[in-house]
Amino acid sequence: MKFKTPTRAAAKAVGLAATLTVGMLGAASAEITLRGASMFDEEHAYTKTLREFERLVSENYDGEVDFEMHLNGELGDESDFVTFLQQGVAVDYAVMAPANMAVFSPSIPLMDMPFLFRDLDHWNAVLSSDVLSPLEDELYEKADIKVIGYAGGGTRNLVSDGAIANMDDLSGHKMRVMGAPIQAKIFSALGAAPSAIAYNEVYNAIQTGVIAGFENEAASIQNLKFYEVAPNVTLTKHTITVRPVVMSGKTFRKLPEDLQQVVLDAGAKAGAFGRDLESREDGEKLQQMIDAGQITVSEFEGRDQMLEIVQPVQDAYAAELGANELLAAIRSK
């Protein structure tokens, strides 16, 4: 696994930013280039979602828009993407994990909180509504990043070098979690020993024994070959992913008004496309790895106990954010 380091990525981004992302030559003749970024290759659901967004914009906008896509972590990891989006350089649109935007918008990880959704129907009902609009507003206000749709749909499970079968095995388990504090709080309450490690360091961290595992969905395990160092998947099913399709606010405001509306419509439709795609592919990719002998899959004993333990943690987190009503609205969907 080879990723560009944040330093090299940042240097490249500065170079990319030397040319205007959206160069306005006048209202009637705008030259517009939009740049996307993905941690993955063309086969990953996130990349396919962004390609669908590009297709929809091109199909529905009367003017001309060019697209540039940077794949396979060419511009760094998602924490780098967030910085670029916030600054309005190098990256104009991406699919993001909410936890990676917490540095600018502390409340945004609530939408991706472990054990938030009962099942896929509940998850889809929430993402098809306007329940999450307060979090979208906060992200736009504090980070200048605009949510234009919702992708996701992968079911996240524990992935480890050794088997994790029950609460006893989970006790003291050194695992990587995403950067948002709620992720660490949830898994600490369950007895694990979580730490926030950069995503592009996870493979080596497991290989060298710094951590014993992490948590993720099937597509990412397969795409980045994490099964080589962590072949055990335990079906905790603790998260159905919410992955906002986002655009830099600075970029969005530079677009002509008619293109802004096309972008919003395309983002919503591409997000729905991505949700359907990833939720469908999730089980397929898990089975592909099983059939190839790459992973061993087991159920987690005592999942009901997990749910009981984490609910007070969720409630306390929502209270800290002043988001009790929002959490109640999500649960009631």
N, C-alpha and C positions, 0 to 999 in steps of 0.2 A: 504494500500500500504506500503510495507516494503522494504527498500533498505539498503544495507550496506553503512555506511558512508565512505567518501573518506579515512579517517584515517585507518579504519579497512581494507578497500579494498587495500590500499597501503601496509599495513602490510602483508596482505595475498600475495600480489604480490611479496614482497621481499622474502617471503618464497618460492613461486613458482619459483622465479628466481634463487634460490640456485642450481637448476638442470639446466643444459644447455638445451635450447630449441632445438638447432640443435647440436647434439654431433657428431663430425666427428671422426670416428675411422680409417680413411684412405679412400682414394678415392674409393677403391673397396668395402668397407664394412662400409657404413654410417648408423648409427642409427638416424633416423630423426623423431622428434615429433614436430608438429606444433599446436599452441594453438590459438583458436579463442575466441571471446567474443561478446555477444549480450546483449542489455538491455532488451530483450524480451524473450518470451517462444518459444517453437518449432513451434507454429502456426503462428508466425509473419513472414511477407514476408522477412525481413532482415535475420532472422535465416534460413529460407528455402533457401535463396540465398547462405548463407555460407555453408549449407549442400550440395547444388548443386556443389559448388566449391570443397568441399572435395571429392564428388563422382567423379567428372571429373578428379581431380588429381590422385586419386587411380586407375581409369580406364585407364588412359593414360600414367602412369609412370611405367617403368619396375621394379624399385626398390620398397622398402617398406617404406611407410610413415604412421605414426600414427597421429591421430587427437584428441585433447582435446577441448571441447567446454564448456565455462562458460556462463550460461544463466541467465536471470532475474536480471541483474545488480549485479551479484555476485562479480564482481571486481570493482564496482563503476559505475559511469556514463561515458558518452563518453569523457568528459574532462580528466578523469582518463585514459581511453583507449589511448588517444592521447599521453599522457606522457609516458605510457608504450611502445607504438609503437616507439616513438622517441628514447627512451632509449634502446630498444631492450630487454625488460624484460616482462615476464608474458603474454603479448598479441602479437601474430605474425600476425594475420589477423582479419579484422573486416569490417563492413559496417558503414561508418561515415557520419555525417552531416558536410558539409564544414565549417559552422560557428564555429564548435568546434575545427577546426584546425587553426583558424586565429591567435592564440597566437604565432605560429611558422611561419605561411605563410600568411601575411596580405592580399594578393590578392586572395587567394583561395575562399573566400565567394562570389566572383563575379559570380561563376557558379550557385549559389543558390539564387541569388538576387531576391527579390519579383518583380513580373510582368516582368520577363526577357523573358519568353516564351509565344508565342501567343496561342499555343494549343499543344496537344500531338504530332501531326505530326512534328511541329517545334522542340519540345523538343527531339524527337527521332532522327531527322535529325542531330541535334547538337551532341548528345551523340554517334551517329554511325560514326561520322567523327573524324578528328584529330584537330578540331578547339580549343579544350581546352588544347592542349599539352603545351602551355606556362605556364599555371597554374600548370599542372602536374610537369613540370620541376622545377618550383619554390618550390613546396612542397617537392620534393625529395632533392633539394639542401639545403633548409633552415631547414627542419624538419626531413630529412632522412626517409620520409614515401613515399612509392611507390604506385601510383594508378595502379591497375591491371584490373580494369573494372568499369562499371557504373551501379548501380542499382537505385532504386527510382521509382517514378511514381505516388506517392500519391499527390492528390490535397489538398493544405493547405487552410483552411478557418478559420474564427474567431470562437472561442469557448468561451462562457461566461456564467456567472451565471444569467445575465439578457439579454434580447434581444437587439441586435445591428442592427438596421434596415437601417440606413442612416448616412450621414456625421455628422449630428447633434448629433446622439447617440454616434458616434465614438469620438467626441470631449472630451478630458479629460479622456478617457477610460483607466483605469490602467490595463496594460496587460503585460504579460511576452513575451519577444522575445529572440531568441538565441543570443549568446555572440558577434557575429561579429558586428562592428559599423554600417554597412550598414543596418542591420535589424532595429536598433533603429532610424536611420536617415529616413528611408522610412516611418515608422509609426508615427514618430514625425511630418513629413511633412503633413501627413494626419490628424493631430490634436490629435492623441492619446497620452497617457503618458506611453511610453514603458520603461521597465526595464529588465535587464538581470538577471534572476534568474536561479539557477541550476535546471535542469530538474527534479531531484528527490525531489525537494522542491515545485513543482508547485501545486500539489494536496492540500497540507496543506496551501499554500499561498492563494489559492482561498477560502478554507474552513474557514480560519481565517480573510479574508477580506483584506489581504495585497495587493492582486491584484483582479481584477474582471474577468479576463479571460486570454486567451493566443491564440496561433494559431497553428493548427496542422492538420494532415491528419486523415482520418477515422480509419485506423488500430490502430494507437496509442491511439486514444480516446477510442476505444473499448477494446484494450488489457489491458490498465492500469486503466480502469473504470473512466476516467475523467468525464464522463456524470453524475456521482453521485454528483459532485459539480458544474459542468458547463454544463447544459443540453441544452443550446441554441447554435446552429450552424448556422452561417450566411455565405452564399455562396459568399464570396469575390473572391475565386479562384485565389488568388494572387500569388501562387507558385505551380509549378509542380516540385516535389522534385528531386534533383540530389544527389545521395548518392554513392560516390565513394567506391568501394571495394578496400581496401588498405592492404598493407603488410609492416611490418617494413623493412626499407632498410638494417638494420644490419642483419636481418634474411635472407632476399633475397640473399644478397651477399655471405652468408655462404653455400647456396644450391649448389649442383652440377649443372653444366651448362645445362645439359639436363633437370633437374628438374626445373630450372629457366624458360625455355621455356614452359614447361608443365604448370607451375603456371600462366604465362602470358596468355596462350591460355585459361586455365580454368577460369581465372578471367574475361576475356572478355565475354566468353560464359555464365558464371554464372551471370554476370551483365545483359546481355540481357534477360536471364531467369527471373531475379528479376524484371526488368522493365516491362516485359509482365505480370508477376504475380501480381505485386502491382497495376499497372494501371487498370487491370481487376478487382481485388478484391476491389478497392477503393469504387466504387459505390455500390458494393454488401454489403460491411460492413456498409456503411452509411444507406442503406435500412434496414439492419438487426436491427440496433439501432432504426430506426423509427418504424419499425413493433413491436419492443419490448416495445415501449413507453418510451424509455430511453432518446431520444433527440427530440427537436423541430427544424425543419429546415426552414429557410426563405431566400429569395433572398435579396441581398444588393441593395438598391436604389441609383443610382448614381455611378455605377462602372466606367463608361466612364470618369467621373470627376476625379476619382482616378488615372486613367492612365495618364491623362494630368498633374496632380500634381507631379507624381513620376518621369516622364521622365527626367526633369532637375536634379533631385537628382541622378538618375542613371548616367547621363552624367558627373556630377561633381565628383562622386565617381570614375568612370573610369579614369577621368583626373588625379585625385590624385595618382592613381596607375600606370599611364602611360600606360593605357590599352584601349585607345580610339579605336585603330584598332581592338583589340580583341572584344570589345563590338559591333563594326560595323559588324565584321565578324559573330558574333552570330546572330545579328538581320537580316542579309542578307540571312541566311540559309533557 
